[in-house]
């Protein structure tokens, strides 16, 4: 379960918007300072751990670069909610330990709302408006990857258990 303030964006937030091309040569810690700069210059400086990144359709389209979810993670993004995702971005989120949740009602969520995302039960509660929205549930095997901190730490843990 996650609870936090919403940072809300619309349709087609692609990987070039999340991680500007000029930042690709920088270490992730430095690059993260430029996250979402094209549409929200205040995002990187003001996003706080526990806040929730919310978008509408087609989140993460564009190139398959892993930098986009890595930069979000560096800023403290633990969960993203969108109506739908570009397939590779969705998987890259899981691979780096970010929980991607699908919710058809993100259009009813506003920037600054306080929401609670219960990804085990598949419901988002908007504490600001009192509304509830159905969302995708996190399957246990994906939750195990997220809990491990991403795919690489998960695989390393599995390997250690087999030895």
N, C-alpha and C positions, 0 to 999 in steps of 0.2 A: 504494500500500500504506500502511496505517496501523497503528500499534501503540500501545496504551495501556491504562490502567486503566478498568474498566467502572463506569459509573453506571447502575444497572439499575432499571427501572420496569415496571409491569404493563400491563394493558389500559386502553384509553380515556383515554390521556393527551391531553387536548384542548388547544386553543389558549388557553382561559381558565386552564388549569393552568400551561401554559408561560409565558404572558404575562398576568398578572392584569389584569383590566379597569382597575383604578385606575392602572396604570402606562402606559396608552396615550397619555396626554397628555405624558409625559416624553420627553426626548431618549433615544434608544436606549441610550447609554452609562449614563445614570441608571437607566433602566427595567430594564436587565440585572441590576441588583442584586437584583431581585425575581423573577427567573426560577425557576420550579418551587417558589416559596415555599409554596404550599398543601399540597404533599406532601413536600417536602424543604427545610426552611428553611436548611440548610447548603449546598445545591447551588451557589448563585451565589458564595459566598465560598470554596468549596473545590475547585470544578472547575478543572482545570489544562489548558492547551493540550496537546493530544495525548491527553487522556482520551477515552473513547468513550461516547456516549449510547446506551443500549440499552433498548428497550421491547418489549412483546408485540403484541397486536392493536390495530388502529385508532389508530395514532399520529397526532396532529394533527387529529382531528375537531373539529367546532365551526365557528366563524367562519373566514372565509378570510383573516383578517388576516395580513399579512406580518410583523408585529411578532414573532411567535413565533420563526421562524427567524432573524430579525435579532438578537434578544436572545441566542439560542443562539450565533450567530456572534460576537457581541461578547464573549462569555465564552471564546471559543476553540474552540468545537465545530466540528470539520472533517468529522466523520462521524457519522451516526446509523444504527442498525441496528434493524429492527423486523420482526415477522412480516408485517405489512401496514400500509398508510398510508391516511389520507384523501387523496384524489387531489390536492386543491389544496395541502395542506401539502407533499406529496411534490414537487410542481412548484415551490412557493415555496422549498424547500430548494435545489434546483438553481439557481433564479433568483438566490439570494444567495450561492452558492458552497459549499454544504454537500452532501456526498455522502450520499444516502439509499440504504441497502442493505436488501434484503429477505432475511430468513433465517427459515425455518420452525422453527428450533431455538433461538430466543432463550430459551425456557423452560429450557434447559439451561445458560444463562450466568448467573452470579451477580454481584451487586455486589462490586466489588473484584477480580474476576478480571482477569488481564492477557491481552488478546487481540490477535491480529494479523489484520487484515482485508485480504486480497488481493483487491481488487475487480476486478482485471484477470483473474485466474484463477477468481474465484467461489468462494473458500473462506475460512472463518474458522478460525484455529487458536487454541484456548484454551491458552495457555502454562501456566495454573494447573492444569488438569485433564488436559492432554494430548489432549483431544478435538479433532476437526475437524468442521466443519459446512458443508454447501454453502450458498452464498448467491448472490444475483444478481450478474451481471457488469455493470460500467459500460461502456455502449456508447461507442465512441471520440468520437462527436459530442457526447455529454453530458459526457464527461471533458474535452473542449476547453472547454466552457462553465465547468465547475468550475475548471479550470486558469487560466482568464482572470479568475477572481474572481467569476463570476456572469454573468447574461445581459446586463446593460447593458455591462460592460466587454468582453464578447465581441463584442457588436454594434458597439461603438465601434472595436474592433480590425479587424473585418471592413470597416467603412467606411473606415478609414485605408488599408487594403491596396488598396481599389478606387480610391483617389484617385491 
